[in-house]
Amino acid sequence: MKKIFIGLFILSIYTSCKHKQEVHHETAKYLITSPIKQDTIITKDYVSQIHSIKHIEIRALERGYLKHISVDEGQHLKKGQKMFNIMPNVYKAELQKAKAEAQVAEIEYKNTKLLADENVVSKNELAMSKANYDKEKAEVSLAETHLGFTDIRAPFDGIMDHLHVREGSLLDEGELLTTLSDNSKMWVYFNVPEAEYLDYIISTKRDKKEEVSLLMANNKLFNQKGIVETIEGEFNNETGNIAFRATFPNPDGILRHGETGSIIMTIPFKDAIIIPQKVTFEILNKKYVYIVDKNNTVKQHEIEIGAELENLFIVSKGLSKDDKILLEGIRKVKNNETIATEFVAPNSVLSNLALSAE
């Protein structure tokens, strides 16, 4: 009777252990999924510098005393509006002198021509007299130009910056007076890494200019959209970047030369391979996932990341939409290990990621 009891006890333990093992095997299934292949768009932001479409230095073209300043700092100017007047007395005197000498040369030329018509003087003398007259007329034109330089006028509509001189200052030729900015349109420059430049060039239609937004320094979006119009011809060897230029209309004059901001650009990806970020792991700065083959064997597999979204990676190399990848437990399995799996639809995975982010 005692032996029967012991046998039953052992059978009970064996049955219990077997049941636990079966339960263990049932709960040890690992979730797997597949990448999603679809068109998508990512948003990139780039630090930018804002420049006026025209921004020039206004300098003195002649030496002399600054007699009068007709404008003020920050003033909106019209093309041709008078800005500065340099003491014109010397240049007026030079013009009067040049005109007088031109009159003398004209009289001499006319007299010489009369004599030449009577064959009293040679044709060479007449030519010399004519050349002297032309020279004096050129001197008049030059003196008028110098006198005109004493009145400095706005070359285009714009906003004047601060004054570098005051009335009564003795100016040298070429001395900086102020700067003038045409802010009707703004050029916004930003640097793009080589890989993102290639994505942009490949994905953008050649005949279509890309539209971008501008995030201003107050963290608010500028109320006008810009167009990427030019890309520089060379990469910067030190940074690996290339400069883009976007043009923004500025009808309200909100933007000024020298401001900073961030360009917001959307980059489309056609037939992108998308996976959750959590399925990846890193070894020596390289990204990997676990691919599960048809025999449910786990294989460590290197991938390359083309772009990053919230909770997601766009894979540029290493995966196809038909691959099965390990979704959960990447730290619990080993390479070449055979596991029990349960497939989760990719759309369901992405939906859960979106809910988790909220």
Contacts in CASP RR format, 6 or more apart in sequence:
PFRMAT RR
TARGET T0000
AUTHOR 0000-0000-0000
METHOD contacts of the structure
MODEL  1
MKKIFIGLFILSIYTSCKHKQEVHHETAKYLITSPIKQDTIITKDYVSQI
HSIKHIEIRALERGYLKHISVDEGQHLKKGQKMFNIMPNVYKAELQKAKA
EAQVAEIEYKNTKLLADENVVSKNELAMSKANYDKEKAEVSLAETHLGFT
DIRAPFDGIMDHLHVREGSLLDEGELLTTLSDNSKMWVYFNVPEAEYLDY
IISTKRDKKEEVSLLMANNKLFNQKGIVETIEGEFNNETGNIAFRATFPN
PDGILRHGETGSIIMTIPFKDAIIIPQKVTFEILNKKYVYIVDKNNTVKQ
HEIEIGAELENLFIVSKGLSKDDKILLEGIRKVKNNETIATEFVAPNSVL
SNLALSAE
25 340 0 8 1.000
28 339 0 8 1.000
28 340 0 8 1.000
29 339 0 8 1.000
29 340 0 8 1.000
29 341 0 8 1.000
29 342 0 8 1.000
30 326 0 8 1.000
30 327 0 8 1.000
30 328 0 8 1.000
30 329 0 8 1.000
30 332 0 8 1.000
30 333 0 8 1.000
30 339 0 8 1.000
30 340 0 8 1.000
30 341 0 8 1.000
30 342 0 8 1.000
31 326 0 8 1.000
31 327 0 8 1.000
31 328 0 8 1.000
31 341 0 8 1.000
31 342 0 8 1.000
31 343 0 8 1.000
31 344 0 8 1.000
32 292 0 8 1.000
32 324 0 8 1.000
32 325 0 8 1.000
32 326 0 8 1.000
32 327 0 8 1.000
32 341 0 8 1.000
32 342 0 8 1.000
32 343 0 8 1.000
32 344 0 8 1.000
33 279 0 8 1.000
33 324 0 8 1.000
33 325 0 8 1.000
33 327 0 8 1.000
33 343 0 8 1.000
33 344 0 8 1.000
33 345 0 8 1.000
33 346 0 8 1.000
33 349 0 8 1.000
34 321 0 8 1.000
34 322 0 8 1.000
34 323 0 8 1.000
34 324 0 8 1.000
34 325 0 8 1.000
34 346 0 8 1.000
35 273 0 8 1.000
35 274 0 8 1.000
35 275 0 8 1.000
35 315 0 8 1.000
35 319 0 8 1.000
35 320 0 8 1.000
35 321 0 8 1.000
35 323 0 8 1.000
35 325 0 8 1.000
35 346 0 8 1.000
36 273 0 8 1.000
36 274 0 8 1.000
36 275 0 8 1.000
36 321 0 8 1.000
36 346 0 8 1.000
36 347 0 8 1.000
36 350 0 8 1.000
37 271 0 8 1.000
37 272 0 8 1.000
37 273 0 8 1.000
37 274 0 8 1.000
37 321 0 8 1.000
38 271 0 8 1.000
38 272 0 8 1.000
38 274 0 8 1.000
39 268 0 8 1.000
39 269 0 8 1.000
39 270 0 8 1.000
39 271 0 8 1.000
39 272 0 8 1.000
40 268 0 8 1.000
40 269 0 8 1.000
40 272 0 8 1.000
40 274 0 8 1.000
40 309 0 8 1.000
40 314 0 8 1.000
41 266 0 8 1.000
41 267 0 8 1.000
41 268 0 8 1.000
41 269 0 8 1.000
42 266 0 8 1.000
42 267 0 8 1.000
42 269 0 8 1.000
42 307 0 8 1.000
42 308 0 8 1.000
42 309 0 8 1.000
42 314 0 8 1.000
43 264 0 8 1.000
43 265 0 8 1.000
43 266 0 8 1.000
43 267 0 8 1.000
44 196 0 8 1.000
44 264 0 8 1.000
44 265 0 8 1.000
44 266 0 8 1.000
44 267 0 8 1.000
45 215 0 8 1.000
45 262 0 8 1.000
45 263 0 8 1.000
45 264 0 8 1.000
45 265 0 8 1.000
46 190 0 8 1.000
46 191 0 8 1.000
46 192 0 8 1.000
46 244 0 8 1.000
46 262 0 8 1.000
46 263 0 8 1.000
46 265 0 8 1.000
47 190 0 8 1.000
47 191 0 8 1.000
47 260 0 8 1.000
47 261 0 8 1.000
47 262 0 8 1.000
48 188 0 8 1.000
48 189 0 8 1.000
48 190 0 8 1.000
48 214 0 8 1.000
48 246 0 8 1.000
48 260 0 8 1.000
48 261 0 8 1.000
48 262 0 8 1.000
48 263 0 8 1.000
49 188 0 8 1.000
49 189 0 8 1.000
49 190 0 8 1.000
49 258 0 8 1.000
49 260 0 8 1.000
50 186 0 8 1.000
50 187 0 8 1.000
50 188 0 8 1.000
50 214 0 8 1.000
50 255 0 8 1.000
50 256 0 8 1.000
50 257 0 8 1.000
50 258 0 8 1.000
50 259 0 8 1.000
50 260 0 8 1.000
50 261 0 8 1.000
51 186 0 8 1.000
51 187 0 8 1.000
51 188 0 8 1.000
51 189 0 8 1.000
51 257 0 8 1.000
51 258 0 8 1.000
52 181 0 8 1.000
52 182 0 8 1.000
52 183 0 8 1.000
52 186 0 8 1.000
52 187 0 8 1.000
52 256 0 8 1.000
52 257 0 8 1.000
53 182 0 8 1.000
53 183 0 8 1.000
53 184 0 8 1.000
53 185 0 8 1.000
53 186 0 8 1.000
53 187 0 8 1.000
53 247 0 8 1.000
54 156 0 8 1.000
54 158 0 8 1.000
54 180 0 8 1.000
54 181 0 8 1.000
54 182 0 8 1.000
55 179 0 8 1.000
55 180 0 8 1.000
55 181 0 8 1.000
55 182 0 8 1.000
55 257 0 8 1.000
56 155 0 8 1.000
56 179 0 8 1.000
56 180 0 8 1.000
57 176 0 8 1.000
57 178 0 8 1.000
57 179 0 8 1.000
58 83 0 8 1.000
58 84 0 8 1.000
58 152 0 8 1.000
58 176 0 8 1.000
58 177 0 8 1.000
58 178 0 8 1.000
58 179 0 8 1.000
58 180 0 8 1.000
59 174 0 8 1.000
59 175 0 8 1.000
59 176 0 8 1.000
59 177 0 8 1.000
60 66 0 8 1.000
60 84 0 8 1.000
60 86 0 8 1.000
60 152 0 8 1.000
60 171 0 8 1.000
60 172 0 8 1.000
60 173 0 8 1.000
60 174 0 8 1.000
60 175 0 8 1.000
60 177 0 8 1.000
61 149 0 8 1.000
61 152 0 8 1.000
61 173 0 8 1.000
61 174 0 8 1.000
62 86 0 8 1.000
62 91 0 8 1.000
62 146 0 8 1.000
62 149 0 8 1.000
62 150 0 8 1.000
62 171 0 8 1.000
62 173 0 8 1.000
63 171 0 8 1.000
63 172 0 8 1.000
63 173 0 8 1.000
64 86 0 8 1.000
64 87 0 8 1.000
64 90 0 8 1.000
64 170 0 8 1.000
64 171 0 8 1.000
65 86 0 8 1.000
65 87 0 8 1.000
65 168 0 8 1.000
65 169 0 8 1.000
65 170 0 8 1.000
65 171 0 8 1.000
66 84 0 8 1.000
66 85 0 8 1.000
66 86 0 8 1.000
66 87 0 8 1.000
66 165 0 8 1.000
66 166 0 8 1.000
66 167 0 8 1.000
66 168 0 8 1.000
66 169 0 8 1.000
66 170 0 8 1.000
66 171 0 8 1.000
67 85 0 8 1.000
67 86 0 8 1.000
67 87 0 8 1.000
67 88 0 8 1.000
67 167 0 8 1.000
67 168 0 8 1.000
68 84 0 8 1.000
68 85 0 8 1.000
68 167 0 8 1.000
69 83 0 8 1.000
69 84 0 8 1.000
69 163 0 8 1.000
69 166 0 8 1.000
69 167 0 8 1.000
70 81 0 8 1.000
70 82 0 8 1.000
70 83 0 8 1.000
70 84 0 8 1.000
70 85 0 8 1.000
71 77 0 8 1.000
71 81 0 8 1.000
71 82 0 8 1.000
71 83 0 8 1.000
71 160 0 8 1.000
72 160 0 8 1.000
73 160 0 8 1.000
73 161 0 8 1.000
73 162 0 8 1.000
73 163 0 8 1.000
73 178 0 8 1.000
74 159 0 8 1.000
74 160 0 8 1.000
74 161 0 8 1.000
74 162 0 8 1.000
75 159 0 8 1.000
75 160 0 8 1.000
76 157 0 8 1.000
76 158 0 8 1.000
76 159 0 8 1.000
77 83 0 8 1.000
77 154 0 8 1.000
77 157 0 8 1.000
77 158 0 8 1.000
77 159 0 8 1.000
77 160 0 8 1.000
77 180 0 8 1.000
78 154 0 8 1.000
78 157 0 8 1.000
79 154 0 8 1.000
79 155 0 8 1.000
79 156 0 8 1.000
79 157 0 8 1.000
80 153 0 8 1.000
80 154 0 8 1.000
80 155 0 8 1.000
81 153 0 8 1.000
81 154 0 8 1.000
82 151 0 8 1.000
82 152 0 8 1.000
82 153 0 8 1.000
83 152 0 8 1.000
83 153 0 8 1.000
83 154 0 8 1.000
83 160 0 8 1.000
83 177 0 8 1.000
83 178 0 8 1.000
84 151 0 8 1.000
84 152 0 8 1.000
84 177 0 8 1.000
85 150 0 8 1.000
85 151 0 8 1.000
85 152 0 8 1.000
86 149 0 8 1.000
86 150 0 8 1.000
86 152 0 8 1.000
86 171 0 8 1.000
87 150 0 8 1.000
88 147 0 8 1.000
88 150 0 8 1.000
88 151 0 8 1.000
91 143 0 8 1.000
91 146 0 8 1.000
91 147 0 8 1.000
91 148 0 8 1.000
91 149 0 8 1.000
91 150 0 8 1.000
92 147 0 8 1.000
94 143 0 8 1.000
94 146 0 8 1.000
94 147 0 8 1.000
95 140 0 8 1.000
95 143 0 8 1.000
95 144 0 8 1.000
95 146 0 8 1.000
95 147 0 8 1.000
97 143 0 8 1.000
98 136 0 8 1.000
98 139 0 8 1.000
98 140 0 8 1.000
98 142 0 8 1.000
98 143 0 8 1.000
99 140 0 8 1.000
99 143 0 8 1.000
101 136 0 8 1.000
101 139 0 8 1.000
102 133 0 8 1.000
102 136 0 8 1.000
102 137 0 8 1.000
102 139 0 8 1.000
102 140 0 8 1.000
104 136 0 8 1.000
105 129 0 8 1.000
105 132 0 8 1.000
105 133 0 8 1.000
105 135 0 8 1.000
105 136 0 8 1.000
105 137 0 8 1.000
106 133 0 8 1.000
106 136 0 8 1.000
108 129 0 8 1.000
108 132 0 8 1.000
108 133 0 8 1.000
109 129 0 8 1.000
109 130 0 8 1.000
109 132 0 8 1.000
109 133 0 8 1.000
112 121 0 8 1.000
112 125 0 8 1.000
112 126 0 8 1.000
112 129 0 8 1.000
113 126 0 8 1.000
113 129 0 8 1.000
115 121 0 8 1.000
116 122 0 8 1.000
116 123 0 8 1.000
116 125 0 8 1.000
116 126 0 8 1.000
152 177 0 8 1.000
154 180 0 8 1.000
155 180 0 8 1.000
156 180 0 8 1.000
156 182 0 8 1.000
157 182 0 8 1.000
157 184 0 8 1.000
158 180 0 8 1.000
158 181 0 8 1.000
158 182 0 8 1.000
158 183 0 8 1.000
159 180 0 8 1.000
159 181 0 8 1.000
159 183 0 8 1.000
159 256 0 8 1.000
160 178 0 8 1.000
160 179 0 8 1.000
160 180 0 8 1.000
161 178 0 8 1.000
161 179 0 8 1.000
161 180 0 8 1.000
161 181 0 8 1.000
162 178 0 8 1.000
163 177 0 8 1.000
163 178 0 8 1.000
164 175 0 8 1.000
164 176 0 8 1.000
164 177 0 8 1.000
164 178 0 8 1.000
165 171 0 8 1.000
165 175 0 8 1.000
165 177 0 8 1.000
171 177 0 8 1.000
181 256 0 8 1.000
181 257 0 8 1.000
183 250 0 8 1.000
183 253 0 8 1.000
183 255 0 8 1.000
183 256 0 8 1.000
183 257 0 8 1.000
184 249 0 8 1.000
184 250 0 8 1.000
184 251 0 8 1.000
185 247 0 8 1.000
185 248 0 8 1.000
185 249 0 8 1.000
185 250 0 8 1.000
186 247 0 8 1.000
186 248 0 8 1.000
186 250 0 8 1.000
186 255 0 8 1.000
187 245 0 8 1.000
187 246 0 8 1.000
187 247 0 8 1.000
188 214 0 8 1.000
188 226 0 8 1.000
188 245 0 8 1.000
188 246 0 8 1.000
188 247 0 8 1.000
188 248 0 8 1.000
188 261 0 8 1.000
188 263 0 8 1.000
189 243 0 8 1.000
189 244 0 8 1.000
189 245 0 8 1.000
190 243 0 8 1.000
190 244 0 8 1.000
190 246 0 8 1.000
190 263 0 8 1.000
191 236 0 8 1.000
191 239 0 8 1.000
191 241 0 8 1.000
191 242 0 8 1.000
191 243 0 8 1.000
191 244 0 8 1.000
192 200 0 8 1.000
192 241 0 8 1.000
192 242 0 8 1.000
192 243 0 8 1.000
192 244 0 8 1.000
193 240 0 8 1.000
193 241 0 8 1.000
194 235 0 8 1.000
194 240 0 8 1.000
194 241 0 8 1.000
194 242 0 8 1.000
195 306 0 8 1.000
196 267 0 8 1.000
197 231 0 8 1.000
197 242 0 8 1.000
199 267 0 8 1.000
199 269 0 8 1.000
199 306 0 8 1.000
199 307 0 8 1.000
200 210 0 8 1.000
200 265 0 8 1.000
200 267 0 8 1.000
203 267 0 8 1.000
203 268 0 8 1.000
203 269 0 8 1.000
203 270 0 8 1.000
204 210 0 8 1.000
204 268 0 8 1.000
209 227 0 8 1.000
209 228 0 8 1.000
209 229 0 8 1.000
210 227 0 8 1.000
210 228 0 8 1.000
210 265 0 8 1.000
211 225 0 8 1.000
211 226 0 8 1.000
211 227 0 8 1.000
211 228 0 8 1.000
212 225 0 8 1.000
212 226 0 8 1.000
212 227 0 8 1.000
212 228 0 8 1.000
212 246 0 8 1.000
212 263 0 8 1.000
212 264 0 8 1.000
212 265 0 8 1.000
213 221 0 8 1.000
213 222 0 8 1.000
213 225 0 8 1.000
213 226 0 8 1.000
213 263 0 8 1.000
213 264 0 8 1.000
214 221 0 8 1.000
214 222 0 8 1.000
214 224 0 8 1.000
214 226 0 8 1.000
214 246 0 8 1.000
214 248 0 8 1.000
214 261 0 8 1.000
214 262 0 8 1.000
214 263 0 8 1.000
214 264 0 8 1.000
215 221 0 8 1.000
215 222 0 8 1.000
215 261 0 8 1.000
215 262 0 8 1.000
215 263 0 8 1.000
215 264 0 8 1.000
216 222 0 8 1.000
216 259 0 8 1.000
216 261 0 8 1.000
217 259 0 8 1.000
217 260 0 8 1.000
217 261 0 8 1.000
221 264 0 8 1.000
222 248 0 8 1.000
222 254 0 8 1.000
222 255 0 8 1.000
223 252 0 8 1.000
223 254 0 8 1.000
224 248 0 8 1.000
224 249 0 8 1.000
224 250 0 8 1.000
224 251 0 8 1.000
225 248 0 8 1.000
226 246 0 8 1.000
226 247 0 8 1.000
226 248 0 8 1.000
226 249 0 8 1.000
227 246 0 8 1.000
227 247 0 8 1.000
228 244 0 8 1.000
228 245 0 8 1.000
228 246 0 8 1.000
228 265 0 8 1.000
229 245 0 8 1.000
229 246 0 8 1.000
229 247 0 8 1.000
230 244 0 8 1.000
230 245 0 8 1.000
231 242 0 8 1.000
231 243 0 8 1.000
231 244 0 8 1.000
231 245 0 8 1.000
232 242 0 8 1.000
232 243 0 8 1.000
232 244 0 8 1.000
232 245 0 8 1.000
233 242 0 8 1.000
234 242 0 8 1.000
235 241 0 8 1.000
235 242 0 8 1.000
236 242 0 8 1.000
236 243 0 8 1.000
244 263 0 8 1.000
246 263 0 8 1.000
248 255 0 8 1.000
267 307 0 8 1.000
269 307 0 8 1.000
269 314 0 8 1.000
272 307 0 8 1.000
272 314 0 8 1.000
273 314 0 8 1.000
273 315 0 8 1.000
273 316 0 8 1.000
273 319 0 8 1.000
273 320 0 8 1.000
273 321 0 8 1.000
274 309 0 8 1.000
274 312 0 8 1.000
274 313 0 8 1.000
274 314 0 8 1.000
274 315 0 8 1.000
274 350 0 8 1.000
275 289 0 8 1.000
275 312 0 8 1.000
275 313 0 8 1.000
275 315 0 8 1.000
275 319 0 8 1.000
275 325 0 8 1.000
276 311 0 8 1.000
276 312 0 8 1.000
276 313 0 8 1.000
276 327 0 8 1.000
276 349 0 8 1.000
276 350 0 8 1.000
276 353 0 8 1.000
277 308 0 8 1.000
277 311 0 8 1.000
277 312 0 8 1.000
277 313 0 8 1.000
278 311 0 8 1.000
278 327 0 8 1.000
279 289 0 8 1.000
279 290 0 8 1.000
279 325 0 8 1.000
279 326 0 8 1.000
279 327 0 8 1.000
279 330 0 8 1.000
280 287 0 8 1.000
280 288 0 8 1.000
280 289 0 8 1.000
280 303 0 8 1.000
280 313 0 8 1.000
281 287 0 8 1.000
281 288 0 8 1.000
281 289 0 8 1.000
281 330 0 8 1.000
281 331 0 8 1.000
282 288 0 8 1.000
286 302 0 8 1.000
287 302 0 8 1.000
287 303 0 8 1.000
287 304 0 8 1.000
287 305 0 8 1.000
287 313 0 8 1.000
288 300 0 8 1.000
288 301 0 8 1.000
288 302 0 8 1.000
288 303 0 8 1.000
289 301 0 8 1.000
289 303 0 8 1.000
289 319 0 8 1.000
289 325 0 8 1.000
289 326 0 8 1.000
289 330 0 8 1.000
290 298 0 8 1.000
290 299 0 8 1.000
290 300 0 8 1.000
290 301 0 8 1.000
290 325 0 8 1.000
290 326 0 8 1.000
290 330 0 8 1.000
290 333 0 8 1.000
290 335 0 8 1.000
291 298 0 8 1.000
291 299 0 8 1.000
291 301 0 8 1.000
291 323 0 8 1.000
291 324 0 8 1.000
291 325 0 8 1.000
291 326 0 8 1.000
292 298 0 8 1.000
292 299 0 8 1.000
292 324 0 8 1.000
292 325 0 8 1.000
292 326 0 8 1.000
292 339 0 8 1.000
292 341 0 8 1.000
293 299 0 8 1.000
293 324 0 8 1.000
295 338 0 8 1.000
296 338 0 8 1.000
296 339 0 8 1.000
296 340 0 8 1.000
296 341 0 8 1.000
297 336 0 8 1.000
297 337 0 8 1.000
297 338 0 8 1.000
298 326 0 8 1.000
298 333 0 8 1.000
298 334 0 8 1.000
298 335 0 8 1.000
298 336 0 8 1.000
298 337 0 8 1.000
298 338 0 8 1.000
298 339 0 8 1.000
299 335 0 8 1.000
299 336 0 8 1.000
300 335 0 8 1.000
301 318 0 8 1.000
301 319 0 8 1.000
302 318 0 8 1.000
303 315 0 8 1.000
303 317 0 8 1.000
303 318 0 8 1.000
303 319 0 8 1.000
304 315 0 8 1.000
304 316 0 8 1.000
304 317 0 8 1.000
304 318 0 8 1.000
305 313 0 8 1.000
305 314 0 8 1.000
305 315 0 8 1.000
305 316 0 8 1.000
306 313 0 8 1.000
306 314 0 8 1.000
306 315 0 8 1.000
306 316 0 8 1.000
307 313 0 8 1.000
307 314 0 8 1.000
307 316 0 8 1.000
308 314 0 8 1.000
310 357 0 8 1.000
311 353 0 8 1.000
311 356 0 8 1.000
311 357 0 8 1.000
312 350 0 8 1.000
312 353 0 8 1.000
319 325 0 8 1.000
324 341 0 8 1.000
324 343 0 8 1.000
326 333 0 8 1.000
327 344 0 8 1.000
327 349 0 8 1.000
333 339 0 8 1.000
END
